[in-house]
Every structure is written in C-alpha cells, then in structure tokens.
Amino acid sequence: MLAARENEKRGPLGWLEDRLGLESVREFIAHKSVPKHSATMWYYFGGITLFLFVIQVLTGILLLLYYRPTTAEAYESVQFIVTQVKFGWLIRSIHSWSANLMILTAFIHMFSVVFLHAYRKPREATWLSGIALLGLALGFGFSGYLLPWNTVSYFATKVGTDMAASLPVIGPPVARFLRGGDEVGGATLTRFFGFHVAVLPGITTVMLLVHLALVQRWNISVPPWVERQFRDRGREVPRMPFAPNFFLRELMAWYAALAGLGILAALFPWELGDKADPFAPAPAGIHPEWYFLAPFYTLKLIPSNVWFIEGELLGLIGFGLLAVWWVCLPFWATDRAGQVKTRLVTGAGVFLLSYLAIFSALGYWQ
C-alpha cells in the first residue's frame, strides 16, 4: 500500500509502475547479458532482420493507403504511388529493398547459427522456429512479387505455380489453391494480397514471439570452441550487459542497415516495368528474385526426363528432401553424447552456401 502511494506521488510513471509492474522488466533487463568473444558480431544479424521486418510493416501500411488489389487497378495504383504521391517512390523503394535485405540477413543469420553451432541441445526448437520464420520471409517475397501486376511478376508467378502443379497428387490442388483457379489471374492477385497483408503477417507475428521467447529462455549460445578455449584457461566466457552495452551496439547495426537501405532506395529506385498482359508471350530471359534463383537454375539444368521420371518433378523431390534434411540439422548434427559433429556440419554448411551463391550467380547471368 505504501509502495503504491509512493508510485502515485511520482506522477504518470509511478501510475504506470503500479499497474504494469515495470520494475520487474527493468530487473530482467538489468540481469540479462550477452557472451562477448571473437564471433559476437554475428549475433547482430538476428536483430537486423527483425528491424527490417518492422520497416516492412511500416512502409507496407503506407502503401496500403493507395494500393488496389485488382487486375484493372493494381498496376495503375502502384504507378500513382511512384509518380503522384509525395515521396511515394521512396516508400515503395524502401519497401522493396528492405524485403530483399531482410531475406539476405535472415540467410546470414541462419548460416551464422550453423557455423557457430547454436542449434545444439537445448536450442533445437529455437532452430526450428527460426527456419519457419525464414520460410515465412520467402512466402512474403513470393506473394508480394505479384502485387504490382507487371509483366515480370506475372510470368514469374506463373512459373512458380506451374512448378507447384507438377508435384504428384498434391500438386494440382496446391496450385489451384494458390491461383484461386486454373490460371494466374484476378483471383490469384486477390489471394496473394490476402496472404501478404493478413495471413503471413499474423503467422509471422506469432512465430516471432515464439522465437524470441525461446531465445530468452535459453539465452544466446556460445560456440563450443570458445567454451573449450576459456575452460582450458580455467575461466568463464566473458559477458557484456544487454543494456546498455549490447543494445547500443545493436542500435548502431540498425542504423547502418537503415543507412544502406536509404542509399539503395534513393540511388536505385525499384522499377515498375510494364503492365502484365496475360495474352502476351513470356519475355525472354525471365527469372525469379535472387533468393529463388539457385533452385530455378538447377531445374533448368536437369534433363526433361531422367529414366522414367520427369526432370522437373525429380528436381522438386530433391529440393524437398534437401529442405527436410536441413530442417532436421540439430538432430543429425550431434551424437548421443550431445557432441557436435563439427566437420560434418561445417562441410554441409559450406556446401549449401557455395551451392546457393554459385547457382544464384549462374542463374542471374544466364
């Protein structure tokens, strides 16, 4: 009672403290710390990805004020945004560039987790939730790509849904569900718009809270070789306070990301292209966004038929098995004693990273 009266005397802050219990939050932050070692810089990429997601949400809300999700008005509404709305071109460029940078930093964060072995027990669920968030980020990219309703986005979406349709048994129903019919059209645009602004943000918000809760529950992992190095010296791994030390460093990383994003958006505005014409032939050299280039180019290299199996189907099955194998990494990367199979995991990470980099470059320059 006396504490409540003291809080009331302190004015609005005391009123909030009495009702929200902010003291417990302050105590939690005061006791939270982050490992400090040679690889600490890689911890920042998770926060940068979160920061870019917030940029996506804010700029997306602004774009929603003018965008109209119909085949008759989608292209014209985006054209109006970039030509008539004050700073509309900049907002759209920031939205598009931040989407690409968010996926890039998410991939960097994923591979840093692999090479720092941060997936090991008891952080398996943290890894799984992070992979789910990466998949949702790719879903944002795929669904948002169609929304301007220009030539490249239309035919790229057509290729993507055709690939889904080639899967046995489930392929045709999945493709029909994505398209809202048998062909890419107005129903597809409306459906992708719903996915992009409602379904995916809702699922991502829940999954993001789960991921952050798991990170808080198990704290940030220390690489095994760092633990071993300090243990051999008879010392514990040094740690820095989360607030203000780590948070200020994270803030500077966000500032650097914002600066890079501003430079890209201002100097290289995102092009709109021509309006989609479903009756026109597909333009030569069309390809998807960079984060889908490696599998796209791989499928182009596979022969039309391999023995009795269609080449594209064989490629999709292979990618599916690869994805399952990668998702299950925490379960095959450690032995029964919980020791990391360092060479196997590092080799697998280097192989996958090299494959994505090389085949993406080949797909872009084909």
Secondary structure, DSSP 4 states (H G I P E B T S, - for coil): -HHHHHHHHTTHHHHHHHHH-HHHHHHHHHH-EEE-STTGGGGHHHHHHHHHHHHHHHHHHHHHTT---STTTHHHHHHHHHHTSTTHHHHHHHHHHHHHHHHHHHHHHHHHHHHTTTTSTT-HHHHHHHHHHHHHHHHHHHHHHTTT-BHHHHHHHHHHHHHHHTSTTTHHHHHHHHHTSSSSSHHHHHHHHHIIIIIHHHHHHHHHHHHHHHHHHH-----HHHHHHHHHTT-PPPEEEIIIIIHHHHHHHHHHHHHHHHHHHHHSPPP--PBP-TTSPPPTT----GGGHHHHHHHHHS-SEETTEEHHHHHHHHHHHHHHHHHTHHHHSB-TT--B-HHHHHHHHHHHHHHHHHHHHHHH--
